[in-house]
């Protein structure tokens, strides 16, 4: 279970990195969109940056949800209640962060990807994966 959690956490962080890089490039290259959502000036750089931001952003959301669910299952099975509390704390921070990002993005353009607060869940589960498993003493 812990190995699957590590794999999903890494995939989530990679997708969030791609989304962040794509959004930063969209902002830096001043890519504009038509009302139907397509790139107004479809240069190869603009299309690649928009695709990276879109694909990374779309894939990171279900991956973050899967990371959260796997994290809850893994920490509950191993009775690591401190990590479970940290994971729920990260979930609360994610909700607040997403609401804050929605507020910022409705007011102005931003080089930061909307989904970036989801990294809190993936980082907590990644740290959980890096700690060694607790040693179980032999019952005598």
GROMACS elastic network, one bead per residue, 0.5 to 0.9 nm:
[ bonds ]
;  ai    aj funct       b0    kb
    1     4     6  0.52580   500
    1     5     6  0.62431   500
    1     6     6  0.87347   500
    1    70     6  0.77290   500
    1    73     6  0.84104   500
    1    74     6  0.62257   500
    2     6     6  0.62105   500
    2     7     6  0.87191   500
    2    70     6  0.84604   500
    2    71     6  0.83437   500
    2    74     6  0.64111   500
    2    75     6  0.89672   500
    2   128     6  0.87207   500
    2   129     6  0.63691   500
    3     6     6  0.50501   500
    3     7     6  0.62819   500
    3     8     6  0.86924   500
    3   129     6  0.76527   500
    4     7     6  0.51061   500
    4     8     6  0.61649   500
    4     9     6  0.84376   500
    4    70     6  0.79849   500
    5     8     6  0.52380   500
    5     9     6  0.59665   500
    5    10     6  0.85663   500
    5    66     6  0.87550   500
    5    67     6  0.64304   500
    5    70     6  0.59136   500
    5    71     6  0.65006   500
    5    74     6  0.77908   500
    5   125     6  0.71962   500
    5   126     6  0.78828   500
    5   129     6  0.73565   500
    6     9     6  0.50437   500
    6    10     6  0.61470   500
    6    11     6  0.85870   500
    6    67     6  0.86796   500
    6   125     6  0.73243   500
    6   126     6  0.60265   500
    6   128     6  0.86830   500
    6   129     6  0.58646   500
    6   130     6  0.85047   500
    7    10     6  0.52444   500
    7    11     6  0.62065   500
    7    12     6  0.86101   500
    8    11     6  0.50184   500
    8    12     6  0.60537   500
    8    13     6  0.86006   500
    8    63     6  0.67722   500
    8    64     6  0.81942   500
    8    66     6  0.74105   500
    8    67     6  0.59132   500
    8    70     6  0.85947   500
    8   122     6  0.83245   500
    9    12     6  0.50852   500
    9    13     6  0.62247   500
    9    14     6  0.86141   500
    9    63     6  0.79194   500
    9    64     6  0.76843   500
    9    66     6  0.88612   500
    9    67     6  0.58948   500
    9   121     6  0.83730   500
    9   123     6  0.74377   500
    9   125     6  0.65400   500
    9   126     6  0.59030   500
   10    13     6  0.50983   500
   10    14     6  0.61052   500
   10    15     6  0.86018   500
   10   122     6  0.75106   500
   10   123     6  0.89301   500
   10   126     6  0.73754   500
   11    14     6  0.50619   500
   11    15     6  0.61348   500
   11    16     6  0.85251   500
   11    60     6  0.81756   500
   11    63     6  0.73876   500
   12    15     6  0.51961   500
   12    16     6  0.61122   500
   12    17     6  0.85149   500
   12    59     6  0.80390   500
   12    60     6  0.54785   500
   12    61     6  0.81996   500
   12    62     6  0.87790   500
   12    63     6  0.54410   500
   12    64     6  0.59400   500
   12    67     6  0.76383   500
   12   118     6  0.86056   500
   12   119     6  0.76589   500
   12   122     6  0.64826   500
   13    16     6  0.50486   500
   13    17     6  0.60506   500
   13    18     6  0.86266   500
   13    60     6  0.78755   500
   13    64     6  0.87333   500
   13   118     6  0.88621   500
   13   119     6  0.64561   500
   13   122     6  0.64330   500
   13   123     6  0.78459   500
   14    18     6  0.62281   500
   14    19     6  0.86256   500
   14    56     6  0.81949   500
   14    60     6  0.84453   500
   15    18     6  0.50293   500
   15    19     6  0.61329   500
   15    20     6  0.85321   500
   15    55     6  0.80103   500
   15    57     6  0.70001   500
   15    58     6  0.87200   500
   15    59     6  0.65898   500
   15    60     6  0.53160   500
   15    63     6  0.85447   500
   16    20     6  0.60333   500
   16    21     6  0.84883   500
   16    56     6  0.59439   500
   16    57     6  0.65865   500
   16    59     6  0.84834   500
   16    60     6  0.58011   500
   16    61     6  0.88462   500
   16   113     6  0.81988   500
   16   115     6  0.71290   500
   16   116     6  0.63724   500
   16   118     6  0.79339   500
   16   119     6  0.70376   500
   17    20     6  0.50693   500
   17    21     6  0.60341   500
   17    22     6  0.84401   500
   17    56     6  0.75199   500
   17   116     6  0.84761   500
   18    21     6  0.51198   500
   18    22     6  0.59933   500
   18    23     6  0.84787   500
   18    52     6  0.59557   500
   18    53     6  0.66234   500
   18    55     6  0.81083   500
   18    56     6  0.51952   500
   18    57     6  0.79137   500
   19    22     6  0.51235   500
   19    23     6  0.60398   500
   19    24     6  0.85032   500
   19    51     6  0.89573   500
   19    52     6  0.58712   500
   19    54     6  0.67552   500
   19    55     6  0.70773   500
   19    57     6  0.50419   500
   19    58     6  0.85187   500
   19    60     6  0.81028   500
   19   112     6  0.89319   500
   19   113     6  0.62419   500
   19   114     6  0.87950   500
   19   115     6  0.78983   500
   19   116     6  0.81915   500
   20    23     6  0.51422   500
   20    24     6  0.60509   500
   20    25     6  0.85492   500
   20    52     6  0.85656   500
   20    53     6  0.66920   500
   20    56     6  0.79241   500
   20    57     6  0.81685   500
   20   111     6  0.78829   500
   20   112     6  0.61819   500
   20   113     6  0.50306   500
   20   114     6  0.85448   500
   20   115     6  0.83655   500
   20   116     6  0.71268   500
   21    24     6  0.51417   500
   21    25     6  0.61769   500
   21    26     6  0.85935   500
   21    49     6  0.78997   500
   21    52     6  0.74969   500
   21    53     6  0.70866   500
   21   111     6  0.88947   500
   21   112     6  0.87064   500
   21   113     6  0.83289   500
   22    25     6  0.51272   500
   22    26     6  0.61147   500
   22    27     6  0.86157   500
   22    48     6  0.78601   500
   22    50     6  0.62214   500
   22    51     6  0.73889   500
   22    54     6  0.78355   500
   22    56     6  0.79867   500
   22   113     6  0.82673   500
   23    27     6  0.61765   500
   23    28     6  0.85391   500
   23    49     6  0.70257   500
   23    50     6  0.72746   500
   23    52     6  0.77598   500
   23    53     6  0.50941   500
   23    54     6  0.84351   500
   23   110     6  0.81459   500
   23   111     6  0.57038   500
   23   112     6  0.63262   500
   23   113     6  0.56249   500
   23   114     6  0.88837   500
   24    27     6  0.51005   500
   24    28     6  0.60047   500
   24    29     6  0.84789   500
   24    49     6  0.83914   500
   24    53     6  0.84785   500
   24   110     6  0.81222   500
   24   112     6  0.64113   500
   24   113     6  0.76783   500
   25    29     6  0.58061   500
   25    30     6  0.80843   500
   25    31     6  0.84050   500
   25    45     6  0.87291   500
   25    46     6  0.81750   500
   25    49     6  0.57802   500
   25    50     6  0.82331   500
   25    53     6  0.86363   500
   25   111     6  0.77892   500
   26    29     6  0.54134   500
   26    30     6  0.58758   500
   26    31     6  0.52308   500
   26    32     6  0.83089   500
   26    46     6  0.68221   500
   26    49     6  0.56987   500
   26    50     6  0.63283   500
   26    53     6  0.79243   500
   26   111     6  0.75878   500
   27    30     6  0.50609   500
   27    31     6  0.66269   500
   27   109     6  0.76114   500
   27   110     6  0.68812   500
   27   111     6  0.52497   500
   27   112     6  0.87265   500
   28    31     6  0.79857   500
   28   111     6  0.75751   500
   29    45     6  0.84497   500
   29    46     6  0.73848   500
   29    49     6  0.88783   500
   30    46     6  0.86796   500
   31    39     6  0.70935   500
   31    40     6  0.76458   500
   31    41     6  0.76122   500
   31    42     6  0.89537   500
   31    46     6  0.60724   500
   31    47     6  0.88984   500
   31    49     6  0.86401   500
   31    50     6  0.80964   500
   32    38     6  0.86010   500
   32    39     6  0.60944   500
   32    40     6  0.56092   500
   32    41     6  0.73003   500
   32    46     6  0.87960   500
   33    36     6  0.77791   500
   33    37     6  0.55692   500
   33    38     6  0.54222   500
   33    41     6  0.79944   500
   34    37     6  0.53490   500
   34    38     6  0.55106   500
   34    39     6  0.62486   500
   34    40     6  0.53344   500
   35    38     6  0.75848   500
   37    40     6  0.86043   500
   38    41     6  0.89172   500
   38    42     6  0.83642   500
   39    42     6  0.54512   500
   39    43     6  0.85717   500
   39    46     6  0.72324   500
   39    47     6  0.68978   500
   39    50     6  0.78054   500
   41    46     6  0.75370   500
   41    47     6  0.87859   500
   42    45     6  0.81031   500
   42    46     6  0.60962   500
   42    47     6  0.59199   500
   43    46     6  0.52535   500
   43    47     6  0.62050   500
   43    48     6  0.86155   500
   44    47     6  0.51972   500
   44    48     6  0.60854   500
   44    49     6  0.85411   500
   45    48     6  0.51840   500
   45    49     6  0.60435   500
   45    50     6  0.84779   500
   46    49     6  0.51848   500
   46    50     6  0.60174   500
   46    51     6  0.84226   500
   47    50     6  0.51560   500
   47    51     6  0.59642   500
   47    52     6  0.84998   500
   48    51     6  0.50671   500
   48    52     6  0.60402   500
   48    53     6  0.85652   500
   49    52     6  0.51487   500
   49    53     6  0.61960   500
   49    54     6  0.85704   500
   50    53     6  0.51640   500
   50    54     6  0.60466   500
   50    55     6  0.84561   500
   51    54     6  0.50682   500
   51    55     6  0.57908   500
   51    56     6  0.81071   500
   52    55     6  0.53313   500
   52    56     6  0.57187   500
   52    57     6  0.80537   500
   53    56     6  0.54423   500
   53    57     6  0.58483   500
   53    58     6  0.84305   500
   53   113     6  0.76194   500
   54    57     6  0.51592   500
   54    58     6  0.59659   500
   54    59     6  0.84770   500
   55    58     6  0.52366   500
   55    59     6  0.60242   500
   55    60     6  0.83102   500
   56    59     6  0.54005   500
   56    60     6  0.58795   500
   56    61     6  0.88476   500
   57    60     6  0.52833   500
   57    61     6  0.67356   500
   57   113     6  0.75571   500
   57   114     6  0.78057   500
   57   115     6  0.62276   500
   57   116     6  0.86823   500
   58    61     6  0.59190   500
   58    62     6  0.77263   500
   58   115     6  0.87703   500
   59    62     6  0.61058   500
   59    63     6  0.63642   500
   59    64     6  0.87362   500
   60    63     6  0.50399   500
   60    64     6  0.59002   500
   60    65     6  0.85971   500
   60   115     6  0.74387   500
   60   118     6  0.79639   500
   61    64     6  0.51941   500
   61    65     6  0.63957   500
   61    66     6  0.87397   500
   61   115     6  0.72055   500
   61   118     6  0.75311   500
   62    66     6  0.61232   500
   62    67     6  0.84831   500
   63    66     6  0.50087   500
   63    67     6  0.60272   500
   63    68     6  0.85768   500
   64    68     6  0.61570   500
   64    69     6  0.86688   500
   64   118     6  0.63248   500
   64   119     6  0.78177   500
   64   121     6  0.68863   500
   64   122     6  0.66697   500
   65    68     6  0.51023   500
   65    69     6  0.62814   500
   65    70     6  0.86032   500
   65   118     6  0.88860   500
   65   121     6  0.87457   500
   66    69     6  0.51353   500
   66    70     6  0.60050   500
   66    71     6  0.82893   500
   67    70     6  0.52035   500
   67    71     6  0.58612   500
   67    72     6  0.85303   500
   67   121     6  0.72072   500
   67   122     6  0.64914   500
   67   125     6  0.73339   500
   68    71     6  0.50132   500
   68    72     6  0.61619   500
   68    73     6  0.86428   500
   68    87     6  0.74085   500
   68    88     6  0.86321   500
   68    91     6  0.79170   500
   68   121     6  0.63839   500
   68   122     6  0.76926   500
   68   125     6  0.78344   500
   69    72     6  0.51690   500
   69    73     6  0.62471   500
   69    74     6  0.85991   500
   70    73     6  0.50750   500
   70    74     6  0.59640   500
   70    75     6  0.84581   500
   70   125     6  0.88706   500
   71    74     6  0.51277   500
   71    75     6  0.59586   500
   71    76     6  0.82573   500
   71    83     6  0.88360   500
   71    84     6  0.77201   500
   71    87     6  0.73315   500
   71   121     6  0.87325   500
   71   124     6  0.88190   500
   71   125     6  0.60472   500
   71   128     6  0.85723   500
   72    75     6  0.54001   500
   72    76     6  0.59351   500
   72    77     6  0.84770   500
   72    83     6  0.88303   500
   72    84     6  0.62341   500
   72    87     6  0.73311   500
   72    88     6  0.84155   500
   73    76     6  0.52011   500
   73    77     6  0.60554   500
   73    78     6  0.86709   500
   74    77     6  0.52338   500
   74    78     6  0.63113   500
   74    79     6  0.85072   500
   74    80     6  0.85166   500
   74    84     6  0.89098   500
   75    78     6  0.52835   500
   75    79     6  0.59381   500
   75    80     6  0.50423   500
   75    81     6  0.67767   500
   75    82     6  0.86647   500
   75    83     6  0.64215   500
   75    84     6  0.56782   500
   75    87     6  0.89763   500
   75   128     6  0.85324   500
   76    80     6  0.62663   500
   76    81     6  0.68949   500
   76    83     6  0.89549   500
   76    84     6  0.69257   500
   77    80     6  0.78117   500
   78    81     6  0.85283   500
   78   133     6  0.89299   500
   78   134     6  0.87649   500
   79    82     6  0.87566   500
   79    84     6  0.85576   500
   80    83     6  0.55322   500
   80    84     6  0.63350   500
   80    85     6  0.88726   500
   81    85     6  0.61032   500
   81    86     6  0.84949   500
   82    85     6  0.51374   500
   82    86     6  0.62351   500
   82    87     6  0.86314   500
   83    87     6  0.60505   500
   83    88     6  0.86220   500
   83   124     6  0.80775   500
   83   125     6  0.84416   500
   83   128     6  0.70803   500
   84    87     6  0.50274   500
   84    88     6  0.63120   500
   84    89     6  0.85276   500
   85    88     6  0.51491   500
   85    89     6  0.60257   500
   85    90     6  0.85265   500
   86    90     6  0.60959   500
   86    91     6  0.85527   500
   86   124     6  0.71475   500
   87    90     6  0.50233   500
   87    91     6  0.62283   500
   87    92     6  0.87971   500
   87   120     6  0.86711   500
   87   121     6  0.64725   500
   87   124     6  0.63185   500
   87   125     6  0.72971   500
   88    92     6  0.63225   500
   88    93     6  0.86493   500
   88   121     6  0.85887   500
   89    92     6  0.51468   500
   89    93     6  0.63062   500
   89    94     6  0.86138   500
   89   121     6  0.89442   500
   90    94     6  0.60651   500
   90    95     6  0.87105   500
   90   118     6  0.87148   500
   90   120     6  0.56055   500
   90   121     6  0.54853   500
   90   124     6  0.72733   500
   91    95     6  0.63639   500
   91    96     6  0.87432   500
   91   118     6  0.83035   500
   91   120     6  0.76284   500
   91   121     6  0.63688   500
   92    95     6  0.52298   500
   92    96     6  0.63400   500
   92    97     6  0.85017   500
   93    96     6  0.51200   500
   93    97     6  0.58716   500
   93    98     6  0.84818   500
   93   117     6  0.76581   500
   93   118     6  0.88533   500
   93   120     6  0.75287   500
   93   121     6  0.89041   500
   94    98     6  0.59714   500
   94    99     6  0.84873   500
   94   116     6  0.88494   500
   94   117     6  0.52059   500
   94   118     6  0.56550   500
   94   119     6  0.81106   500
   94   120     6  0.66342   500
   94   121     6  0.74727   500
   95    98     6  0.52173   500
   95    99     6  0.62523   500
   95   100     6  0.85934   500
   95   117     6  0.80907   500
   95   118     6  0.85895   500
   96    99     6  0.51618   500
   96   100     6  0.61203   500
   96   101     6  0.85881   500
   96   117     6  0.85837   500
   97   101     6  0.60121   500
   97   102     6  0.84886   500
   97   115     6  0.89004   500
   97   116     6  0.83872   500
   97   117     6  0.54124   500
   97   118     6  0.82455   500
   98   101     6  0.50072   500
   98   102     6  0.60862   500
   98   103     6  0.85968   500
   98   114     6  0.69812   500
   98   115     6  0.69814   500
   98   116     6  0.81631   500
   98   117     6  0.62395   500
   98   118     6  0.79942   500
   99   102     6  0.51142   500
   99   103     6  0.63195   500
   99   104     6  0.87659   500
  100   103     6  0.51004   500
  100   104     6  0.62641   500
  100   105     6  0.85957   500
  101   104     6  0.50096   500
  101   105     6  0.59113   500
  101   106     6  0.83882   500
  101   112     6  0.87198   500
  101   113     6  0.85147   500
  101   114     6  0.58368   500
  101   115     6  0.82268   500
  101   116     6  0.87355   500
  101   117     6  0.83246   500
  102   105     6  0.51519   500
  102   106     6  0.60319   500
  102   107     6  0.87078   500
  102   114     6  0.71130   500
  103   106     6  0.53339   500
  103   107     6  0.66232   500
  104   107     6  0.53620   500
  104   108     6  0.63877   500
  104   109     6  0.81561   500
  104   110     6  0.77975   500
  105   108     6  0.53900   500
  105   109     6  0.60511   500
  105   110     6  0.64552   500
  105   114     6  0.76355   500
  106   109     6  0.80354   500
  109   112     6  0.88983   500
  110   113     6  0.75981   500
  110   114     6  0.88006   500
  112   115     6  0.85566   500
  112   116     6  0.72395   500
  113   116     6  0.54874   500
  113   117     6  0.87997   500
  114   117     6  0.76098   500
  115   118     6  0.57466   500
  115   119     6  0.79947   500
  116   119     6  0.57687   500
  116   120     6  0.83814   500
  117   120     6  0.59864   500
  117   121     6  0.83069   500
  118   121     6  0.58726   500
  118   122     6  0.70283   500
  118   123     6  0.89664   500
  119   122     6  0.50827   500
  119   123     6  0.59168   500
  119   124     6  0.85423   500
  120   123     6  0.51604   500
  120   124     6  0.62218   500
  120   125     6  0.86783   500
  121   124     6  0.53025   500
  121   125     6  0.62764   500
  121   126     6  0.85083   500
  122   125     6  0.52197   500
  122   126     6  0.59284   500
  122   127     6  0.85592   500
  123   127     6  0.61201   500
  123   128     6  0.85191   500
  124   127     6  0.51926   500
  124   128     6  0.62150   500
  124   129     6  0.87117   500
  125   129     6  0.62002   500
  125   130     6  0.87457   500
  126   129     6  0.50227   500
  126   130     6  0.63940   500
  127   130     6  0.51098   500
  127   131     6  0.67202   500
  128   131     6  0.56436   500
  128   132     6  0.86388   500
  129   132     6  0.76884   500
  129   133     6  0.87817   500
  131   134     6  0.87136   500
  132   135     6  0.85871   500
  133   136     6  0.89616   500
  136   139     6  0.88268   500
  137   140     6  0.89021   500
